[in-house]
Amino acid sequence: MSVIALEGMRFYAYHGFYEEEQIIGGEYVVDVTIKTSFTRAAVDDDLYKTINYETIYLICEANMRRRSKLIEAVAGRIALDIKHQFRNIRELTVSIKKLNPPLGGRVDAARVEVDGNFQKSCARCHRPMLCYSDSSCWCMDTLIFKKTQEQLQTQYGDQCLCRECLEFFTL
Protein backbone atom coordinates (compact mmCIF):
# COMPACT_ATOMS: atom_id res chain seq x y z
CA MET A 1 0.00 0.00 0.00
CA SER A 2 1.16 3.52 -0.78
CA VAL A 3 0.42 6.95 0.70
CA ILE A 4 -0.41 10.20 -1.04
CA ALA A 5 -0.68 13.16 1.33
CA LEU A 6 -1.09 16.91 1.17
CA GLU A 7 -0.06 18.54 4.42
CA GLY A 8 -0.33 22.07 5.63
CA MET A 9 -2.78 23.46 3.07
CA ARG A 10 -3.61 26.92 4.44
CA PHE A 11 -6.86 28.75 3.88
CA TYR A 12 -8.51 31.86 5.22
CA ALA A 13 -12.17 30.96 5.64
CA TYR A 14 -15.35 32.03 7.40
CA HIS A 15 -16.43 28.99 9.41
CA GLY A 16 -17.71 29.17 12.94
CA PHE A 17 -20.72 28.81 15.15
CA TYR A 18 -20.67 32.45 16.21
CA GLU A 19 -21.68 35.24 13.85
CA GLU A 20 -18.41 37.09 14.52
CA GLU A 21 -16.41 34.10 13.25
CA GLN A 22 -18.44 34.08 10.05
CA ILE A 23 -17.79 37.80 9.55
CA ILE A 24 -14.13 38.08 10.61
CA GLY A 25 -12.98 34.64 9.45
CA GLY A 26 -9.88 32.81 10.50
CA GLU A 27 -6.92 30.72 9.43
CA TYR A 28 -7.25 27.00 8.82
CA VAL A 29 -4.82 24.21 8.03
CA VAL A 30 -6.02 21.15 6.14
CA ASP A 31 -4.19 17.82 5.86
CA VAL A 32 -5.32 14.94 3.65
CA THR A 33 -3.77 11.47 3.75
CA ILE A 34 -4.82 8.76 1.31
CA LYS A 35 -3.75 5.13 1.30
CA THR A 36 -3.96 3.56 -2.13
CA SER A 37 -1.90 1.60 -4.60
CA PHE A 38 -0.09 3.55 -7.28
CA THR A 39 2.29 0.84 -8.51
CA ARG A 40 0.77 0.90 -12.00
CA ALA A 41 1.05 4.69 -12.20
CA ALA A 42 4.68 4.56 -11.07
CA VAL A 43 5.60 1.90 -13.63
CA ASP A 44 3.76 3.63 -16.48
CA ASP A 45 4.60 7.16 -15.28
CA ASP A 46 0.91 7.98 -15.82
CA LEU A 47 -0.92 10.62 -13.77
CA TYR A 48 -4.30 9.17 -14.73
CA LYS A 49 -3.53 5.91 -12.92
CA THR A 50 -2.99 7.57 -9.56
CA ILE A 51 -4.60 10.20 -7.36
CA ASN A 52 -3.87 13.68 -8.61
CA TYR A 53 -3.03 15.81 -5.59
CA GLU A 54 -3.87 18.98 -7.51
CA THR A 55 -7.45 17.69 -7.62
CA ILE A 56 -7.29 17.02 -3.87
CA TYR A 57 -6.18 20.62 -3.30
CA LEU A 58 -8.99 22.00 -5.48
CA ILE A 59 -11.58 19.92 -3.59
CA CYS A 60 -10.26 21.27 -0.29
CA GLU A 61 -10.17 24.84 -1.57
CA ALA A 62 -13.76 24.66 -2.86
CA ASN A 63 -15.05 23.25 0.42
CA MET A 64 -13.16 25.79 2.52
CA ARG A 65 -14.85 28.58 0.55
CA ARG A 66 -18.29 27.20 1.43
CA ARG A 67 -19.23 28.64 4.83
CA SER A 68 -20.22 26.29 7.63
CA LYS A 69 -20.86 26.60 11.32
CA LEU A 70 -18.84 23.46 12.08
CA ILE A 71 -15.46 22.42 10.74
CA GLU A 72 -16.71 18.88 11.26
CA ALA A 73 -19.14 19.50 8.39
CA VAL A 74 -16.35 20.88 6.20
CA ALA A 75 -14.09 17.88 6.89
CA GLY A 76 -16.96 15.52 6.11
CA ARG A 77 -17.69 17.25 2.79
CA ILE A 78 -14.03 17.16 1.78
CA ALA A 79 -13.80 13.44 2.58
CA LEU A 80 -16.99 12.68 0.67
CA ASP A 81 -15.92 14.67 -2.40
CA ILE A 82 -12.50 12.99 -2.49
CA LYS A 83 -14.06 9.57 -2.02
CA HIS A 84 -16.44 10.17 -4.92
CA GLN A 85 -13.71 11.57 -7.19
CA PHE A 86 -11.33 8.61 -6.86
CA ARG A 87 -12.41 4.96 -6.80
CA ASN A 88 -9.16 3.37 -5.65
CA ILE A 89 -8.88 4.84 -2.15
CA ARG A 90 -8.34 2.25 0.55
CA GLU A 91 -8.12 4.64 3.50
CA LEU A 92 -8.68 8.38 3.80
CA THR A 93 -8.03 10.89 6.57
CA VAL A 94 -9.00 14.58 6.47
CA SER A 95 -7.83 16.82 9.29
CA ILE A 96 -8.80 20.49 9.72
CA LYS A 97 -7.17 22.79 12.27
CA LYS A 98 -8.72 26.12 13.16
CA LEU A 99 -5.80 28.29 14.27
CA ASN A 100 -6.26 30.54 17.31
CA PRO A 101 -9.93 29.70 17.93
CA PRO A 102 -11.76 32.40 19.93
CA LEU A 103 -12.16 30.58 23.24
CA GLY A 104 -11.31 33.35 25.68
CA GLY A 105 -7.75 32.12 26.29
CA ARG A 106 -4.67 31.14 24.35
CA VAL A 107 -5.30 28.02 22.26
CA ASP A 108 -3.04 27.29 19.29
CA ALA A 109 -5.62 25.27 17.36
CA ALA A 110 -8.81 23.28 17.46
CA ARG A 111 -8.68 20.18 15.25
CA VAL A 112 -11.17 17.71 13.83
CA GLU A 113 -10.37 14.59 11.88
CA VAL A 114 -12.52 12.41 9.64
CA ASP A 115 -11.28 9.06 8.47
CA GLY A 116 -12.52 6.02 6.66
CA ASN A 117 -11.24 2.57 5.84
CA PHE A 118 -12.84 1.27 2.66
CA GLN A 119 -11.01 -2.07 2.49
CA LYS A 120 -13.42 -4.89 3.14
CA SER A 121 -13.78 -8.50 2.23
CA CYS A 122 -16.79 -10.06 0.56
CA ALA A 123 -19.10 -11.69 3.09
CA ARG A 124 -19.73 -14.58 0.69
CA CYS A 125 -16.37 -15.41 -0.98
CA HIS A 126 -14.05 -13.43 1.36
CA ARG A 127 -12.12 -11.80 -1.50
CA PRO A 128 -10.76 -8.34 -0.71
CA MET A 129 -12.66 -5.39 -2.19
CA LEU A 130 -13.24 -1.68 -1.79
CA CYS A 131 -16.62 -0.50 -0.55
CA TYR A 132 -17.60 3.12 0.14
CA SER A 133 -20.87 2.15 1.90
CA ASP A 134 -22.95 4.98 0.50
CA SER A 135 -25.29 5.80 -2.35
CA SER A 136 -22.39 6.14 -4.80
CA CYS A 137 -21.51 2.44 -4.55
CA TRP A 138 -21.93 0.27 -7.66
CA CYS A 139 -24.13 -2.15 -5.69
CA MET A 140 -26.87 0.48 -5.35
CA ASP A 141 -27.62 0.14 -9.07
CA THR A 142 -27.90 -3.64 -8.88
CA LEU A 143 -31.42 -4.98 -9.39
CA ILE A 144 -32.30 -7.87 -7.08
CA PHE A 145 -35.71 -9.39 -6.31
CA LYS A 146 -37.10 -8.24 -2.96
CA LYS A 147 -37.23 -11.79 -1.57
CA THR A 148 -33.61 -12.34 -2.63
CA GLN A 149 -32.62 -9.10 -0.87
CA GLU A 150 -34.35 -10.32 2.29
CA GLN A 151 -32.53 -13.66 2.07
CA LEU A 152 -29.15 -11.92 1.60
CA GLN A 153 -29.93 -9.60 4.54
CA THR A 154 -30.74 -12.62 6.72
CA GLN A 155 -27.64 -14.53 5.62
CA TYR A 156 -25.04 -11.73 5.55
CA GLY A 157 -26.58 -8.90 7.59
CA ASP A 158 -25.12 -5.50 6.68
CA GLN A 159 -21.93 -6.99 5.26
CA CYS A 160 -21.13 -6.24 1.62
CA LEU A 161 -20.78 -8.67 -1.26
CA CYS A 162 -18.29 -8.23 -4.08
CA ARG A 163 -19.49 -7.45 -7.60
CA GLU A 164 -19.08 -11.04 -8.78
CA CYS A 165 -21.04 -12.56 -5.90
CA LEU A 166 -23.79 -9.93 -6.08
CA GLU A 167 -24.16 -10.44 -9.84
CA PHE A 168 -24.96 -14.08 -9.11
CA PHE A 169 -28.20 -12.87 -7.48
CA THR A 170 -29.16 -10.14 -9.97
CA LEU A 171 -32.19 -10.07 -12.23
C-alpha positions, 0 to 999 in steps of 0.5 A: 500500500502507498500513501499520497498526502497533502499537508499544511494546506492553508486557507482563510475561511469564514467557518464558525458557530458564532456570527463574529467568526463568520464575519471576521474569518480565521486561518485554517490548516487542512491535511489529507492522507490517502492510502492507495496503490499507485504501482501501476502509475509509477511503472507507467509514469501515468498521472491518470492511474494515480490520485492527482493531488492537484485535484485534492487541493482544489476539492479542499479549496472549494469546500473551505470557501463554502461557509459552515458553522462546524469544521466537522461538516467541512471535513466531512464534505471534503472526505466525501468529495474525495471519495467520490472523485477517486475509486481506488482509495483504501483509506482516507483521513482529512484533518482540519485545524482552526488556528487561534480559535476564539475561546477566551484564552490562548489556544493554538488550534482546534482540530477535527479529523474524519477518516474512513477505511474502505477495504473490506472482504466479501461476506460470501467469498471473502475476497478483498474489495473496496466499498464506500458504503454509501449511495455512490456504490456500484451495488446500489444500481444492482437490481435484485428481487425483494425476496432475494434481498431479504434472504441476503440480509438474513444470511449476511446482515449489513456486510457487503458482497463483491461485484461477482457474488452480487451479480450471481443474485441479480435479475 
